[in-house]
């Protein structure tokens, strides 16, 4: 069963500084991770970088990252960057 983590707000440079330790810890987990993005209204390159970092760390250890609840600007950005295959219900 994956570990589900709800991100409590925007994923921009300021918030990612606070989320860095959590992402590092999640990257060392021994299970799949689901990031619940339902409360994230805005994401910039810092947020994308955090997701890519987490994805790579988990993948190296044989685990998967999934994203759920993405909507609005966040969903558009992830789709534009072709990260939609990480989104639950996204196109593989």
C-alpha positions in Angstrom: 0.0 0.0 0.0 1.5 3.4 -1.0 2.2 6.2 1.4 -0.2 9.1 0.7 1.0 12.6 1.5 -1.2 15.6 1.1 0.7 18.8 0.1 -1.0 21.6 2.1 -0.6 24.5 -0.3 1.3 26.0 -3.2 4.5 24.4 -4.5 6.6 27.5 -5.2 10.2 28.4 -4.2 9.2 29.6 -0.7 7.1 26.5 0.1 9.6 24.0 -1.4 12.2 25.3 1.0 9.9 24.1 3.8 9.0 20.8 1.9 12.6 19.9 1.0 13.3 17.7 4.1 10.0 15.9 3.7 10.7 15.2 0.0 14.2 13.9 1.0 12.7 11.6 3.6 10.0 10.4 1.2 12.7 9.7 -1.4 14.3 7.3 1.0 11.0 5.4 1.7 10.6 1.8 1.2 7.2 2.0 -0.4 5.4 3.7 -3.3 4.4 7.3 -2.7 1.2 9.2 -3.7 1.3 13.0 -3.6 -2.2 14.4 -3.1 -2.1 17.8 -4.9 -5.8 18.6 -4.3 -4.9 21.6 -2.1 -2.2 22.9 -4.5 -3.5 25.9 -6.5 -0.1 27.0 -7.9 3.1 25.3 -8.9 6.3 26.8 -10.4 9.6 25.3 -11.5 10.6 24.7 -7.8 7.6 22.5 -7.3 8.2 20.6 -10.6 11.9 20.2 -9.5 10.7 18.7 -6.2 8.5 16.2 -7.9 11.2 15.2 -10.4 13.7 14.8 -7.5 11.2 12.6 -5.6 10.4 10.6 -8.7 14.1 9.8 -9.5 14.9 8.9 -5.8 12.0 6.5 -5.6 12.7 5.0 -9.0 16.3 4.3 -8.1 15.1 2.4 -5.1 12.5 0.4 -7.1 9.4 2.4 -6.0 6.8 4.5 -7.8 5.5 8.1 -7.5 1.9 8.9 -8.3 0.2 12.2 -8.3 -3.5 12.7 -7.4 -5.9 15.5 -7.2 -4.1 17.9 -9.6 -6.3 20.5 -11.1 -6.3 23.9 -12.7 -2.8 25.5 -13.3 -1.1 22.6 -11.6 -2.7 20.0 -13.9 -2.0 22.2 -17.0 1.6 22.6 -16.1 2.2 18.9 -15.4 0.4 18.0 -18.6 2.4 20.5 -20.6 5.7 19.1 -19.2 4.5 15.6 -20.1 4.4 14.5 -16.5 0.8 13.4 -16.9 1.8 9.8 -16.8 2.5 10.2 -13.1 -1.1 11.5 -12.5 -3.6 8.9 -11.4 -5.9 8.5 -14.3 -3.4 10.2 -16.6 -2.4 8.9 -20.0 0.5 6.4 -19.8 
